[in-house]
Amino acid sequence: MKRTLLTLFALCTALLSGCASTDQYAAYVAAETAKAEARTTAEVARYRALAIIGASGGETAKVAAMMSIAQGAQAVPVGLGLAPPRSGSDTALQWASILVPGLTQAYSINRNTSLAVRQSDNALAATQSTNSTMLGFGQLINSPVVVEQPAPVIVTQPAPVIVTPEVIQPTVIQVPSAPIQ
C-alpha cells in the first residue's frame, strides 16, 4: 500500500512539472504581438476613413462619422489568436475542482454509514445484554434452589375479646358557700 501511494505521488509530480515550454510561450507572445499590431492598423485605417467621410460628405455623413468616432465602435476582430500556454498545475486545479467535491461527499457518506452501522450494533448489544440480565433474574426467582418455599403457615384466630363498658358514677361533693361580705 505504501509503495503504491509513493508510485502514485511520483507519477503526479512528473505530470504536473513543467508542461509549458519556452517555445510555446514565445509563439504565444509573437501571436499576441501580431494581433495587437493588426488591431492597431485596422483602427488607424478606420479613423482615417471616418475623417475622410466627415470632411467630404454631406451633413448626414458627417454626423454619422462623428457618432461612430464618439461611440468608439468595435473594430473588426483580427484572427482567432492563440490561447495562452497553460501549466500542468492549472489543468490539475481544474480537475481537482471537479473531483474533490465528489470524493469528499463519497468519503463523508461512507463514514456516516459506518457510524450508523456501529451505533446500530452497539444498541443491539446493549439490548441483548439487558434481556439476558432480566432473563437471569427471572430464572433465579423461579429456581427452587435459591428460594426455598416454607411450609404453609396456618393462622388460628384466638377467641374474641368482648369489651363491656362500665359506667362510673361521679361523686358530687358540695362545698358550703361562704357568706358574701
Backbone hydrogen bonds, N-H to C=O, Kabsch-Sander energy under -0.5 kcal/mol:
donor,donor_aa,acceptor,acceptor_aa,energy
5,L,1,M,-2.2
6,L,2,K,-2.1
7,T,3,R,-2.2
8,L,4,T,-2.5
9,F,5,L,-2.4
10,A,6,L,-2.2
11,L,7,T,-2.3
12,C,8,L,-2.3
13,T,9,F,-2.2
14,A,10,A,-2.1
15,L,11,L,-2.1
16,L,12,C,-2.0
17,S,13,T,-0.9
18,G,16,L,-0.6
21,S,19,C,-0.6
25,Y,21,S,-1.5
26,A,22,T,-2.5
27,A,23,D,-2.1
28,Y,24,Q,-2.1
29,V,25,Y,-2.4
30,A,26,A,-2.4
31,A,27,A,-2.3
32,E,28,Y,-2.4
33,T,29,V,-2.3
34,A,30,A,-2.4
35,K,31,A,-2.3
36,A,32,E,-2.2
37,E,33,T,-2.4
38,A,34,A,-2.4
39,R,35,K,-2.3
40,T,36,A,-2.3
41,T,37,E,-2.5
42,A,38,A,-2.3
43,E,39,R,-2.1
44,V,40,T,-2.4
45,A,41,T,-2.3
46,R,42,A,-2.1
47,Y,43,E,-2.5
48,R,44,V,-2.2
49,A,45,A,-2.3
50,L,46,R,-2.4
51,A,47,Y,-2.2
52,I,48,R,-2.4
53,I,49,A,-2.4
54,G,50,L,-2.3
55,A,51,A,-2.0
56,S,52,I,-2.4
57,G,53,I,-2.1
62,K,58,G,-2.3
63,V,59,E,-2.3
64,A,60,T,-2.4
65,A,61,A,-2.3
66,M,62,K,-2.5
67,M,63,V,-2.5
68,S,64,A,-2.1
69,I,65,A,-2.2
70,A,66,M,-2.6
71,Q,67,M,-2.6
72,G,68,S,-1.0
73,A,68,S,-1.3
79,G,77,P,-0.6
91,T,87,S,-1.5
92,A,88,G,-2.8
93,L,89,S,-2.4
94,Q,90,D,-2.1
95,W,91,T,-2.4
96,A,92,A,-2.7
97,S,93,L,-2.2
98,I,94,Q,-0.9
98,I,95,W,-0.6
99,L,95,W,-2.9
100,V,96,A,-2.5
102,G,98,I,-0.7
103,L,99,L,-2.7
104,T,100,V,-2.8
105,Q,101,P,-2.3
106,A,102,G,-2.5
107,Y,103,L,-2.4
108,S,104,T,-2.5
109,I,105,Q,-2.6
110,N,106,A,-2.2
111,R,107,Y,-2.6
112,N,108,S,-2.4
113,T,109,I,-2.3
114,S,110,N,-2.3
115,L,111,R,-2.4
116,A,112,N,-2.4
117,V,113,T,-2.3
118,R,114,S,-2.3
119,Q,115,L,-2.6
120,S,116,A,-2.2
121,D,117,V,-2.5
122,N,118,R,-2.4
123,A,119,Q,-2.3
124,L,120,S,-2.2
125,A,121,D,-2.4
126,A,122,N,-2.4
127,T,123,A,-2.3
128,Q,124,L,-2.6
129,S,125,A,-2.3
130,T,126,A,-2.4
131,N,127,T,-2.6
132,S,128,Q,-2.5
133,T,129,S,-2.1
134,M,130,T,-2.4
135,L,131,N,-2.3
136,G,132,S,-2.2
137,F,133,T,-2.2
138,G,134,M,-2.2
139,Q,135,L,-2.1
140,L,136,G,-2.1
141,I,137,F,-2.2
142,N,138,G,-1.8
143,S,139,Q,-0.6
143,S,140,L,-0.5
147,V,143,S,-1.7
148,E,146,V,-0.6
154,I,152,P,-0.5
155,V,153,V,-0.6
156,T,154,I,-0.6
162,I,160,P,-0.5
163,V,161,V,-0.6
164,T,162,I,-0.5
168,I,166,E,-0.6
169,Q,167,V,-0.5
172,V,170,P,-0.5
173,I,171,T,-0.6
174,Q,172,V,-0.5
175,V,173,I,-0.5
